[in-house]
Amino acid sequence: VHLVESGGGLVQSGGSLRLSCAASGSFSRLETMGWYRQAPGKQRELVAEITSGGSADYLDSVKGRFSISRDNAQNTVSLQMNSLKPEDTAVYYCNAVEVRLAPIEYWGQGTQVTVSS
């Protein structure tokens, strides 16, 4: 499974960005798709994830500002990020989990999001 992200970039504080991720390759069903981020010197953290049924969870610090959505038919997931803050600056990674006999996790290559103050 190959995950390709797009949509990162540089934005001023208070601005918006939309990240998109498309999955391709051979897989049965991607149960969960989501976004993680990693800032310099920090651990990777889950930002938002969404199940195939549409149930979503968010990192507390992004609730009310970020919104995750997915298209099961197209195998895509998007993250709309509004009211961005400098502390949102990080490399954002798309993640997908396929469930077979055991969960298999896939990662994108990452896309840089930089929020200037």
Buried (B, 14 or more C-beta within 10 A) or exposed (E): BEBBBBBBEEBEEEBEBBBBBBBEEEBEEBEBBBBBBBBEEEEBEEBBBBBEEEEBBBBEEBEEBBBBBBEEEEBBBBBBBBEBBEEBBBBBBBBBBBEEEEEBEBBBEBBEBBBEE
